[in-house]
Amino acid sequence: MNRPQDSEEQTMFRDMVVKVLTSEVKPHYEQWDKDGIVPRSLWQTLGDAGMLCVDVPEAYGGCGVPFDYSVVVGAEIARMGFGALATNVMVHSDIVAPYLSHLGSEAQRQHWLPKMVSGEAVGAIAMTEPGAGSDLQAMRTSAVADGDDFILNGSKTFITNGQHADMVIVAAKTDPSAGARGISLFLVDTMLEGFSHGRNLDKIGQHCGDTSELFFSDMRVPRSALLGAEGQGFAYLMQELPRERLVIGAIGVAAARGALDLTITYCGERVLFGQKLKQLQNTRFRIAEMETDYRINKAFVDQCIREYEQGDLDAATASMAKYSATEMQCRVADGCLQLFGGYGYTTEYPISRAFMDARVQRIYGGTSEVMKEVIARSVLGR
């Protein structure tokens, strides 16, 4: 479903994305979900198709297209019911790559961005710790200066792409006494000694989404791995969060569209009490409610995309988009599953996966409760 403002080029790009997903992902996705992870080779497939980090400048191997082309990739993946893959690609293309583009040195960009565009290198970002979720200032991972290096120690959890990652942006405390001003970011090559993957976490949804524990044990990283200025990590995280939250909102809107499309088709086929399900008033009213809910959120997210492209999207508005769209996604997924009845509760019907995959959207990238606090502060102050 094209956005009204899609240009001819955007429509062609969207069609290409759908074609690749139909041929390269759809036939295998159910098995990947059972396996609990997508194959590493998929990243090269997506890279070869030009679907990774598309707004990275051409000088670093990207297409240099506007941000909304990147949104198209994640949104179409989500709309087609591949929620875990949408999350994996979003982290790689819409979080890690922008950090590098905006903060990296020329050497860092030249080294990592072309590999991320091609799928040769998979990117991840490690903020969350077992004892510190949304409270980033409570993190305990440390990076102690030692000559021309830093010694990294600590652990991270819930890290998307953690198993496949070749490079991880790690948030660590370089000055534990300085609070938020003591956090720095590092580009960590996972081939270095002292890095190890923990288990791939078993989740209630997004089963093939690679979500891992990561460990750093006396890991020596060169000072050249420092991303941006030392002690500015927290500020950088706050600076880059609006894009992350906006893209999560866009994925939520697209996933809701996919769930609605599945349900509308089913309601036109299923017969109950001698009538097609779509002819019953309850069905008609529920679809009307959910379609309206979807369209209101889609309009707002599209507005936020335009504001982001113009450099006008603030943190509170991005939080509104993430909060509203993901709450809507969960309402729609639940309402759609209800219309499928007992069949909706079986894994044979994709609507069950849409329901299970939706739930985490209200958690990662900042919980709905954190979003409400960010919004409230912008309206009421602290």
C-alpha positions, 0 to 999 in steps of 0.5 A: 500500500503506497503512501499518497506522496510516493514518487514513481521512483519510490513506488518502483523501489517499494515494488522491488522490496516486495519482490525480494521479500516474496522470493527470498524471505516468504518461502523460508520464514516459517522455518527460520521462526522454528530455528529461532534465527535467520541465516547469516547469508540473508544479510548478503542477500538483502545487501545484494538487493540494495535493501540495507542502509539505503540512505548512507551516502554513495561515497560509502557504498549506499544509495544516498536516497532520502530517509523515507526509502529506508522506512519503506524497507522496514515497513514492507518487511513488517507489513508482510508479517516478518516482524523479527526481520523488520527489527533486525534490519531496523537496528542495522540500517536505522540505528547503527548506520546513522550513528556511524554516519553522524558521529564516526571518523572518516576512517571509521565510516570508510571501514564499516559503512560499505560492509554494512551496506553490502551485508558483509558486516552486521551491526548491533548496538549494546545499551541495555544491561541485566540491571539497567533497562531504560535507565541508561545512567545505571549501566555498569559496563566500564571502559578503562583507559590503558595507554592507547587502548581501553579495557572493556568489561561488562555485559549487555542483554536484549541485544538485537543482532547479537549473534550475527553482529560483526560490529557492536556499538557499546555504551560504557562508563569511562568515568563512573563518577561523572554520571551521564557525562561519564558514558562513552560509545565504542565501535567494537569489532566482535573478532577481538579477544575478550568478546563473547556471545551469550545465549540467543534469548528465547522470546514469546514472539519475534522468534527468528529475531536474533536477540542475545546476551553479550559479554566483554572480559578484559577486552582491549579495544583501541582508542580509535574505536571511540565513537565521537568524543569521550564522555559524550555517549549519553548525549549521542544516545539522546540525539539519535533516539528520535529516528529509532523511535520513529522507525519503530512507530512506522514498523508498528503502523505497517504491521497493523496494515498487514494484520488488517489485510489478513483479517479483511480477507479472512472475514470475506471467506469465513462463513458463520451462522449462514453469513460471511463473517464480514456481514455481521455487525460486530465484525463490521464495527470492529474493522471500522474501528481498527481501520480508523485507528490505523489511519490516524496513526499512519497520518501522524507517523507520515507527518513525523517522517517529513519532520525528520527529513526536514530536521524538525522532529523533536524527541517528544514528538518522536516519542508520541509516534512510537507510543501511539503507533505501537499501542495501536499495533497491539490493539489491532493485532488483538482485535484481528486475532479475535475475529479469527476466533479459535483459528487465530490462536493456532500457529497455522494462521499468520495472525497469531505471529502478528499478535505475538510479534507486536507485544515487544514494540511497546517495550524496546526503544523505550517502553510506553511508560518511558515515552509518556514521561518524555512527552509529559516533560515536554508539556509540563516540565519536570 
